[in-house]
Amino acid sequence: MIIDSHIHLDENFDGTCIGAFNEIERQFNESHIEKGVVLHLESQPWSMEEFSNCLLKFPRFIGFVNTDPLKKDSIKTFQHGIKNLGFSGLKLHPRLQVFSLTEPLVESLCLAAGELDVPVLIDAFPDGSHLMQGFSPINYSKLASVCPNTKFIWAHMGGHYVLDFMMLAKRLKNVYMDISYSFLYYQCDSVIDNIIYCMRSMNFDKIFYGSDYPDRSIKTSLDMSMKILKKKGLTDIQLKKILFENANSFFKWG
């Protein structure tokens, strides 16, 4: 069994929200994936209400709502998404929405997530733009430290900063990571070996599989990931943790 913990809608599929969800459903069936976490983005052409209406038609999916913490009423927007629209967590994207995790409003929003007992998934991929914006693993750890009752998922495992993110995550009980995008982006053994090393160092706990669809198709991402994981010698028990058990426990799926 497999859970894909990091999916986006493909706005280029047929231009509709329901069509994009149907396409994920089709690809999940094709690849025999049980469940998935679909991430709403304010930059996409659908409101959180339309996203929610479509999401609730698919029992195998849960959704995380995205809001810009620097916008007026961001906390109210987030709370509305959780309390009234059926979202299960908060998605923050400091790279695309261009804000710093050190902003007091970010802390306030993450504290609000903890009060509602829902997790916060934060983009942690250090592309050129993010690096120029001041990307720093320490900012992620400081935010998690001041919000101890909030669970965080550091998406993409910090890219080529994965060793730093692993060292920090081992000291923070409320931090988890997903392997989406980074695992297939870096076409060099050194970064891949570092990611595998970090998995081993964390006993394959607190780490989730994710495809970052539509970066690649669901099947392509899964096939490429499985090829690497098996080549690097992961056992069936270790694979089950990454692919299913960790996420199943974290997201409280039965």
PAZAPA-4460 file (N, C-alpha, C; in steps of 0.05 Angstrom, whole numbers, plus 32768, in hexadecimal, padded with zeros to 4 digits):
% residues 254
    n_x    n_y    n_z   ca_x   ca_y   ca_z    c_x    c_y    c_z   seq   type   mol
   8011   7FE8   8000   8000   8000   8000   8011   8019   8000     1      M     A
   8007   802E   7FF4   8017   8047   7FF0   8005   805F   7FF6     2      I     A
   8011   8073   8003   8004   808D   8007   8016   80A2   7FF9     3      I     A
   800B   80B3   7FE9   8019   80C9   7FDD   8013   80E2   7FED     4      D     A
   8026   80EC   7FFC   8021   8102   800F   8026   811E   8004     5      S     A
   802A   8120   7FE9   8030   813B   7FDF   8027   813C   7FC1     6      H     A
   800F   8146   7FBD   8004   8148   7FA2   7FF8   8164   7F9E     7      I     A
   7FFA   816E   7F86   7FEC   8187   7F7E   7FD9   8180   7F67     8      H     A
   7FC6   8192   7F63   7FB4   8190   7F4C   7FC3   8199   7F33     9      L     A
   7FBD   818D   7F1D   7FC9   8195   7F03   7FB6   81A8   7EF5    10      D     A
   7FBC   81C2   7EF7   7FAA   81D6   7EEC   7FAA   81D5   7ECD    11      E     A
   7FBD   81C7   7EC2   7FBF   81C6   7EA4   7FB1   81AD   7E99    12      N     A
   7FA5   819D   7EAB   7F99   8184   7EA1   7F81   818A   7E8F    13      F     A
   7F6B   8194   7E9A   7F55   819D   7E89   7F49   81B8   7E92    14      D     A
   7F57   81C4   7EA5   7F50   81DF   7EAE   7F3B   81DF   7EC4    15      G     A
   7F30   81C8   7ECC   7F1C   81C7   7EE1   7F27   81BA   7EFA    16      T     A
   7F1C   81C2   7F10   7F25   81B6   7F2A   7F1C   8199   7F2B    17      C     A
   7F04   8193   7F24   7EFA   8177   7F26   7F09   8165   7F13    18      I     A
   7F0F   8170   7EFB   7F1E   8161   7EE8   7F3A   815A   7EF2    19      G     A
   7F47   816D   7F00   7F61   8168   7F0B   7F60   8153   7F21    20      A     A
   7F4C   8153   7F31   7F48   813F   7F46   7F43   8123   7F39    21      F     A
   7F32   8123   7F25   7F2C   8109   7F17   7F45   80FD   7F0B    22      N     A
   7F57   810E   7F01   7F70   8104   7EF5   7F82   80F8   7F0A    23      E     A
   7F84   8105   7F22   7F93   80F9   7F38   7F87   80DE   7F40    24      I     A
   7F6D   80DD   7F42   7F60   80C4   7F49   7F66   80AE   7F34    25      E     A
   7F66   80B5   7F1B   7F6C   80A1   7F06   7F89   8097   7F09    26      R     A
   7F9B   80AA   7F0D   7FB7   80A2   7F0F   7FBD   8092   7F29    27      Q     A
   7FAE   8099   7F3E   7FB1   8089   7F57   7FA8   806C   7F52    28      F     A
   7F92   8069   7F44   7F88   804E   7F3E   7F9C   803F   7F2C    29      N     A
   7FA8   804D   7F19   7FBB   8040   7F08   7FD4   8036   7F17    30      E     A
   7FDC   8046   7F2B   7FF4   803F   7F3A   7FEF   8031   7F55    31      S     A
   7FD6   802B   7F5A   7FCE   801C   7F72   7FD6   802B   7F8C    32      H     A
   7FD2   8045   7F8C   7FD7   8056   7FA4   7FBE   8059   7FB4    33      I     A
   7FC0   8055   7FCE   7FA8   8054   7FDF   7F9D   806F   7FE4    34      E     A
   7FAE   8082   7FED   7FA4   809B   7FF7   7FB8   80B1   7FF0    35      K     A
   7FAE   80CA   7FF2   7FC0   80E0   7FEB   7FB9   80FA   7FF9    36      G     A
   7FCD   810C   7FFB   7FC9   8127   8007   7FCC   813B   7FF0    37      V     A
   7FB6   8149   7FEA   7FB5   815C   7FD4   7FB8   8178   7FDF    38      V     A
   7FCA   8187   7FD5   7FD1   81A1   7FE0   7FC5   81B8   7FCF    39      L     A
   7FB3   81C7   7FDB   7FA8   81DF   7FCF   7FBD   81F4   7FCD    40      H     A
   7FBC   8204   7FB7   7FCF   821A   7FB4   7FBE   8233   7FAC    41      L     A
   7FC3   8249   7FB9   7FB5   8262   7FB2   7FBC   826B   7F96    42      E     A
   7FD3   8263   7F8C   7FDB   826C   7F71   7FCC   825E   7F5B    43      S     A
   7FBE   8248   7F61   7FAF   823A   7F4D   7F93   8247   7F4A    44      Q     A
   7F86   8241   7F33   7F6E   8250   7F2C   7F54   8248   7F3A    45      P     A
   7F56   8239   7F51   7F3E   8230   7F5E   7F3E   823A   7F7B    46      W     A
   7F27   8244   7F84   7F24   824C   7F9F   7F26   8235   7FB2    47      S     A
   7F2B   823B   7FCB   7F2C   8225   7FDF   7F10   8217   7FE2    48      M     A
   7EFB   8226   7FDD   7EE0   821A   7FDE   7EDC   8207   7FC7    49      E     A
   7EE4   820E   7FAF   7EE1   81FC   7F98   7EF3   81E3   7F9C    50      E     A
   7F0B   81E8   7FA5   7F1E   81D2   7FAB   7F11   81BF   7FBF    51      F     A
   7F06   81CA   7FD4   7EF9   81B9   7FE9   7EE2   81A9   7FDE    52      S     A
   7ED1   81B6   7FCE   7EB9   81A8   7FC3   7EC2   8190   7FB3    53      N     A
   7ED8   8193   7FA4   7EE2   817C   7F94   7EEF   8167   7FA6    54      C     A
   7EFF   8171   7FB8   7F0E   815F   7FCA   7EFC   814B   7FD9    55      L     A
   7EE5   8156   7FE2   7ED3   8145   7FF3   7EC5   812F   7FE3    56      L     A
   7EC8   8130   7FC9   7EBD   811B   7FB8   7ECF   8102   7FB6    57      K     A
   7EE7   8105   7FC1   7EFB   80EF   7FBF   7F05   80E7   7FDB    58      F     A
   7EF9   80D2   7FE6   7F00   80CA   8001   7F1D   80C2   8006    59      P     A
   7F2B   80BB   7FF1   7F47   80B2   7FF4   7F5A   80CA   7FF7    60      R     A
   7F50   80E2   7FF3   7F61   80FA   7FF5   7F5A   810B   800E    61      F     A
   7F6F   8117   8019   7F6B   812D   802C   7F79   8146   8020    62      I     A
   7F72   815D   8029   7F7D   8176   801D   7F89   8188   8032    63      G     A
   7F9E   8196   802A   7FAA   81AB   803A   7FA4   81C6   802D    64      F     A
   7F9B   81D9   803D   7F94   81F3   8032   7FAD   8206   8033    65      V     A
   7FB1   8215   801E   7FC7   8228   801B   7FBD   8244   8020    66      N     A
   7FCB   8253   8030   7FC6   8270   8033   7FE1   827E   8037    67      T     A
   7FE1   8297   802F   7FF9   82A8   8033   7FF7   82B4   804F    68      D     A
   800A   82AD   8060   8008   82B7   807C   800A   82D5   807F    69      P     A
   8014   82E2   806A   8017   82FF   806C   7FFE   830E   8063    70      L     A
   7FEB   8300   8058   7FD2   830C   8050   7FC0   8311   8067    71      K     A
   7FAF   8326   8065   7F9C   832C   8079   7F89   8315   807D    72      K     A
   7F83   830E   8095   7F6F   82F9   809C   7F79   82DD   8094    73      D     A
   7F93   82D9   8092   7F9D   82BF   808A   7F95   82A9   809E    74      S     A
   7F96   82B1   80B8   7F8E   829D   80CD   7F70   8296   80CA    75      I     A
   7F5F   82AA   80C6   7F43   82A4   80C2   7F3E   8293   80A9    76      K     A
   7F4D   8299   8094   7F4A   8289   807B   7F52   826C   8080    77      T     A
   7F68   8268   808E   7F71   824D   8095   7F5C   823F   80A7    78      F     A
   7F53   824C   80BB   7F40   8240   80CE   7F26   8239   80BF    79      Q     A
   7F1D   824A   80AD   7F05   8244   809D   7F09   822B   808C    80      H     A
   7F21   8228   8081   7F27   8210   8071   7F26   81F7   8081    81      G     A
   7F30   81F8   809A   7F30   81E0   80AB   7F14   81DA   80B6    82      I     A
   7F08   81EF   80C1   7EEF   81EB   80D0   7ED7   81E7   80BE    83      K     A
   7ED7   81F4   80A7   7EBE   81F4   8096   7EC1   81E7   807B    84      N     A
   7EDA   81E4   8071   7EDD   81D9   8056   7EEA   81BD   8055    85      L     A
   7EF0   81B2   806C   7EF9   8196   806C   7F17   8192   8067    86      G     A
   7F27   81A8   8067   7F44   81A4   8064   7F50   8198   807D    87      F     A
   7F66   818A   8079   7F73   817B   808F   7F8E   8186   8098    88      S     A
   7F97   819C   808B   7FB1   81A7   8093   7FB6   81C1   8084    89      G     A
   7FCD   81CD   808A   7FD5   81E6   807E   7FEE   81E2   806C    90      L     A
   7FED   81EE   8055   8004   81EE   8042   8010   820A   8041    91      K     A
   8029   820C   8048   8038   8226   8045   804D   8223   802F    92      L     A
   804F   8238   801F   8062   8238   8009   8072   8251   8008    93      H     A
   8086   8254   801A   8096   826C   801C   80A5   8273   8002    94      P     A
   80AB   825F   7FF3   80BA   8263   7FDA   80A9   8271   7FC5    95      R     A
   8091   8267   7FC0   8080   8272   7FAC   8071   828B   7FB5    96      L     A
   806A   828C   7FCF   805B   82A3   7FD9   806E   82B8   7FE5    97      Q     A
   8087   82B2   7FE5   809C   82C6   7FEC   8098   82D2   8008    98      V     A
   809B   82C2   801C   809B   82CC   8037   80B0   82BC   8047    99      F     A
   80B8   82C8   805D   80CC   82BB   806F   80BE   82AC   8086   100      S     A
   80C9   8296   808D   80BE   8287   80A3   80C3   8295   80BE   101      L     A
   80D3   82AA   80BE   80D8   82B9   80D6   80C3   82CE   80DC   102      T     A
   80B1   82D2   80C9   809C   82E6   80CC   808A   82DE   80E4   103      E     A
   8084   82F1   80F6   8072   82EB   810D   8057   82E0   8104   104      P     A
   804D   82E9   80ED   8033   82DF   80E3   8034   82C2   80DC   105      L     A
   804B   82B8   80D3   804E   829C   80CD   804C   828B   80E6   106      V     A
   8059   8294   80FB   8058   8287   8115   803B   8286   811F   107      E     A
   802D   829C   811D   8011   829D   8126   7FFF   828A   8117   108      S     A
   8003   8288   80FD   7FF3   8275   80ED   7FF9   8258   80F4   109      L     A
   8013   8252   80F9   801A   8237   8100   8011   822F   811C   110      C     A
   8011   8243   812E   8005   823E   8148   7FE7   8238   8146   111      L     A
   7FDA   8246   8134   7FBD   8241   8130   7FB8   8225   8126   112      A     A
   7FCA   821B   8115   7FC8   81FF   810B   7FCB   81EC   8123   113      A     A
   7FDD   81F1   8135   7FE0   81E0   814C   7FC8   81DF   815D   114      G     A
   7FBB   81F6   8160   7FA3   81F8   8170   7F8C   81E7   8164   115      E     A
   7F8C   81E5   814A   7F77   81D4   813D   7F81   81B8   8138   116      L     A
   7F99   81B2   8142   7FA5   8197   8140   7FA6   818D   8123   117      D     A
   7FAF   819F   8111   7FB4   8197   80F5   7FD1   819D   80EE   118      V     A
   7FDD   818D   80DC   7FFA   8192   80D5   7FFE   81A8   80C1   119      P     A
   8017   81B1   80C0   801F   81C6   80AD   8035   81BA   809B   120      V     A
   8030   81BA   8081   8044   81B1   806E   8050   81CA   8061   121      L     A
   806B   81CC   8063   8079   81E3   8059   808C   81DB   8043   122      I     A
   808B   81E9   802C   809E   81E5   8017   80BB   81EA   8022   123      D     A
   80CC   81D7   801D   80E8   81DA   8027   80FC   81D2   8011   124      A     A
   80F6   81DC   7FF9   8108   81D6   7FE2   8118   81EF   7FDC   125      F     A
   8133   81ED   7FDC   8144   8204   7FD8   814C   8209   7FBB   126      P     A
   8139   8211   7FAB   8140   8218   7F90   814E   8234   7F90   127      D     A
   8156   823E   7F79   8165   8257   7F78   8156   826E   7F84   128      G     A
   813C   8270   7F7E   812B   8285   7F89   812A   8284   7FA7   129      S     A
   8126   826C   7FB2   8123   8269   7FCF   813D   826F   7FDD   130      H     A
   8154   8267   7FD1   816E   826E   7FDC   8172   828C   7FDD   131      L     A
   816A   829A   7FC8   816E   82B7   7FC7   815B   82C5   7FDB   132      M     A
   8145   82B7   7FE2   8133   82C3   7FF6   813C   82BE   8013   133      Q     A
   8152   82B0   8016   815D   82AB   8031   8157   8290   803D   134      G     A
   8153   827C   802C   814D   8261   8035   8160   8258   804B   135      F     A
   8156   824F   8061   8167   8245   8077   8159   822F   8086   136      S     A
   8166   8218   8089   815B   8203   809A   8154   820C   80B6   137      P     A
   8165   821E   80C1   8160   8228   80DC   8145   8235   80DF   138      I     A
   813C   8243   80CB   8122   8250   80CC   810B   823C   80D0   139      N     A
   810E   8225   80C3   80FB   8210   80C5   80FB   8205   80E2   140      Y     A
   8112   8200   80EC   8114   81F5   8107   810B   8208   811D   141      S     A
   8110   8222   8119   8107   8236   812D   80E9   8237   812D   142      K     A
   80DC   8236   8116   80BF   8237   8114   80B3   821E   8123   143      L     A
   80BF   8207   811D   80B5   81EF   812B   80B9   81F0   8149   144      A     A
   80CF   81FC   8151   80D5   81FE   816E   80C1   8210   817D   145      S     A
   80B9   8226   8170   80A7   8239   817E   8089   8230   817B   146      V     A
   8085   821B   816B   8069   8210   8168   806A   81F2   816F   147      C     A
   8070   81EB   8188   8075   81CF   818F   805C   81BE   818D   148      P     A
   8045   81CA   818D   802C   81BB   818C   8021   81B8   816F   149      N     A
   8031   81C2   815C   802A   81C0   8140   803C   81AB   8132   150      T     A
   8031   8199   8123   8041   8186   8114   8048   8192   80F8   151      K     A
   8061   8190   80F1   806B   819B   80D8   8075   8185   80C5   152      F     A
   806F   8188   80AC   807B   8177   8097   808D   8189   8086   153      I     A
   80A7   8184   8086   80B9   8193   8075   80BA   8185   805A   154      W     A
   80AD   8190   8047   80AA   8184   802C   80C5   8184   801D   155      A     A
   80C9   816F   800F   80E1   816C   7FFD   80FB   8167   800D   156      H     A
   80F8   8163   8028   810F   815C   8039   8126   8170   8038   157      M     A
   811F   8189   802F   8134   819D   802F   8147   819C   8017   158      G     A
   8140   818C   8003   8151   818A   7FEB   816E   8183   7FF2   159      G     A
   8181   8191   7FE7   819D   818B   7FEC   81A6   8194   8008   160      H     A
   8194   81A0   8018   8199   81A5   8034   818F   818F   8046   161      Y     A
   818A   8178   803A   817D   8162   8048   818B   815A   8062   162      V     A
   81A6   815B   8062   81B5   8154   807B   81AE   8167   8092   163      L     A
   81AD   8180   808B   81A6   8194   80A0   8189   818F   80AA   164      D     A
   8177   818B   8098   815B   8187   809F   8158   816D   80B0   165      F     A
   8167   8159   80A9   8166   8140   80B9   8170   8145   80D5   166      M     A
   8187   8152   80D8   8192   8157   80F3   817F   8167   8104   167      M     A
   8171   817A   80F8   815D   818B   8107   8145   817A   810D   168      L     A
   813B   816B   80FA   8123   815B   80FE   8126   8147   8115   169      A     A
   813F   813D   8118   8144   8129   812E   8142   8136   814A   170      K     A
   8142   8150   814B   8140   815E   8165   8124   816A   8169   171      R     A
   8113   8167   8156   80F8   8173   8157   80E3   815D   8154   172      L     A
   80D5   8157   816A   80C1   8142   816A   80AA   8148   8157   173      K     A
   80A5   8161   8152   808E   8169   8142   8093   816D   8124   174      N     A
   80AA   8162   811B   80B2   8166   80FF   80B4   814C   80F0   175      V     A
   80A8   814C   80D8   80A8   8135   80C5   80B2   8140   80AA   176      Y     A
   80B7   812E   8097   80C0   8137   807D   80B4   8125   8067   177      M     A
   80B2   8130   804F   80AB   811F   8038   80C1   8121   8023   178      D     A
   80C3   810C   8012   80D9   810A   7FFF   80D2   8114   7FE3   179      I     A
   80BB   8121   7FE1   80B2   8129   7FC6   80C5   813C   7FB8   180      S     A
   80C6   813A   7F9E   80D5   814B   7F8C   80F3   8148   7F8F   181      Y     A
   80FE   814C   7FA6   811B   814B   7FAA   8126   8130   7FA2   182      S     A
   8118   811B   7FA8   8122   8100   7FA3   8126   80FB   7F86   183      F     A
   8117   8108   7F75   811A   8104   7F58   8126   811C   7F4A   184      L     A
   8128   8133   7F57   8133   814A   7F4A   8151   8148   7F48   185      Y     A
   815F   813F   7F5C   817C   813F   7F5D   8186   8126   7F4E   186      Y     A
   8190   812A   7F37   819A   8114   7F26   81B7   810F   7F2C   187      Q     A
   81BE   810B   7F45   81D9   8105   7F4D   81D8   80F4   7F66   188      C     A
   81EA   80E1   7F68   81E9   80CE   7F7E   81EF   80DB   7F99   189      D     A
   81FE   80F1   7F99   8206   80FC   7FB3   81ED   8106   7FC3   190      S     A
   81DB   8115   7FB7   81C4   811E   7FC5   81B1   8107   7FCB   191      V     A
   81AD   80F5   7FB8   819C   80DE   7FBD   81A7   80CD   7FD4   192      I     A
   81C1   80C9   7FD5   81CD   80BA   7FEB   81C9   80C9   8006   193      D     A
   81CA   80E3   8005   81C5   80F2   801E   81A8   80EE   8027   194      N     A
   8195   80EE   8014   8179   80EA   801C   8176   80CF   8028   195      I     A
   8181   80BA   801B   817F   809F   8026   818D   809D   8041   196      I     A
   81A4   80AA   8044   81B2   80AA   805E   81A0   80B6   8073   197      Y     A
   8192   80CC   806D   8181   80D9   8080   8169   80C7   8088   198      C     A
   815E   80B9   8074   8149   80A6   807A   8153   8091   808E   199      M     A
   816A   8086   8089   8175   8072   809B   817B   807D   80B7   200      R     A
   8186   8095   80B7   818C   80A2   80D1   8173   80A6   80E2   201      S     A
   815D   80AA   80D5   8143   80AE   80E3   8134   8094   80E5   202      M     A
   8141   807E   80E0   8134   8064   80E2   811C   8061   80D1   203      N     A
   811C   8070   80BB   8106   8070   80A8   80EB   8079   80B5   204      F     A
   80ED   8087   80CB   80D5   8092   80D8   80D1   80AF   80D0   205      D     A
   80B8   80B8   80D3   80B2   80D5   80CF   80B7   80DF   80B3   206      K     A
   80B9   80CD   809F   80BE   80D5   8083   80A9   80C8   8072   207      I     A
   809E   80D8   805F   8088   80CF   804E   8090   80D0   8030   208      F     A
   8084   80BD   8021   8086   80BF   8004   8074   80D4   7FF9   209      Y     A
   807D   80E2   7FE5   806C   80F5   7FD6   8075   80F8   7FBA   210      G     A
   8063   80FD   7FA7   806A   80FE   7F8B   806F   811B   7F81   211      S     A
   8062   812E   7F8E   8062   814A   7F84   8055   814C   7F69   212      D     A
   8043   8139   7F63   8033   813B   7F4A   8026   8157   7F49   213      Y     A
   8025   8164   7F31   802B   815A   7F16   8047   815F   7F0C   214      P     A
   805B   8161   7F1D   8076   8164   7F13   807C   814D   7F00   215      D     A
   8074   8135   7F08   8075   811D   7EF7   805A   810F   7EFB   216      R     A
   8054   80FC   7EEA   803C   80EC   7EEF   803F   80DC   7F09   217      S     A
   8029   80D4   7F15   8029   80C4   7F2D   8039   80AB   7F29   218      I     A
   8035   809D   7F12   8042   8084   7F0D   8060   8088   7F09   219      K     A
   8068   809D   7EF9   8084   80A2   7EF4   8093   80A8   7F0E   220      T     A
   8087   80B9   7F1F   8094   80BF   7F39   8097   80A6   7F4A   221      S     A
   8082   8096   7F4B   8084   807E   7F5C   8098   806A   7F51   222      L     A
   8097   8066   7F37   80AA   8053   7F2B   80C7   805C   7F2E   223      D     A
   80CD   8075   7F2A   80E8   807F   7F2D   80F1   807E   7F4A   224      M     A
   80DF   8084   7F5C   80E6   8084   7F79   80EB   8067   7F82   225      S     A
   80DA   8055   7F7A   80DE   8039   7F82   80F8   802D   7F77   226      M     A
   80FF   8035   7F5E   8118   802B   7F52   8130   8034   7F63   227      K     A
   812F   804E   7F6C   8146   8058   7F7C   8146   804B   7F97   228      I     A
   812F   8049   7FA4   812E   803E   7FBF   8137   8021   7FC0   229      L     A
   812F   8012   7FAC   8138   7FF6   7FAB   8155   7FF4   7FA4   230      K     A
   815F   8005   7F92   817B   8005   7F8B   818D   800B   7FA4   231      K     A
   8182   801C   7FB5   8191   8024   7FCD   818E   8010   7FE4   232      K     A
   8180   7FFB   7FDF   817F   7FE5   7FF2   816B   7FE6   8008   233      G     A
   8155   7FF6   8005   8141   7FF7   801A   8133   7FDC   801C   234      L     A
   812D   7FD3   8034   811F   7FBA   8039   8101   7FBF   8035   235      T     A
   80F2   7FA9   8034   80D5   7FAC   8032   80C9   7FBB   804A   236      D     A
   80D4   7FB5   8062   80CA   7FC3   807A   80CF   7FE1   8078   237      I     A
   80E7   7FE8   806F   80EE   8005   806C   80DD   8012   8057   238      Q     A
   80D8   8005   8041   80C7   8010   802C   80AA   8014   8036   239      L     A
   80A0   8001   8045   8085   8004   804F   8082   801D   8061   240      K     A
   8097   8022   8071   8096   803A   8082   8094   8054   8071   241      K     A
   80A6   8056   805D   80A7   806E   804C   808E   8071   803B   242      I     A
   8085   805B   802F   8070   805C   801C   8054   805C   8028   243      L     A
   8051   8052   8041   8036   804F   804B   8034   8054   806A   244      F     A
   8042   8045   8079   803D   8044   8096   8040   805F   80A4   245      E     A
   8056   806D   809E   805B   8087   80AB   8044   809B   80A6   246      N     A
   803D   809D   808D   8028   80B0   8085   800C   80A7   8090   247      A     A
   8007   808D   808F   7FEE   8083   8098   7FE9   8089   80B5   248      N     A
   7FFE   8086   80C5   7FFD   808D   80E1   7FFA   80AB   80E6   249      S     A
   800A   80BB   80D7   800B   80D8   80DB   7FF0   80E4   80D4   250      F     A
   7FE5   80DD   80BD   7FCC   80E9   80B4   7FB3   80DB   80C0   251      F     A
   7FB8   80C7   80D1   7FA3   80BA   80E0   7F8E   80AD   80CE   252      K     A
   7F98   80A1   80B9   7F87   8091   80A8   7F84   8075   80B5   253      W     A
   7F6C   806A   80B3   7F68   8050   80BF   7F72   803A   80AD   254      G     A
***
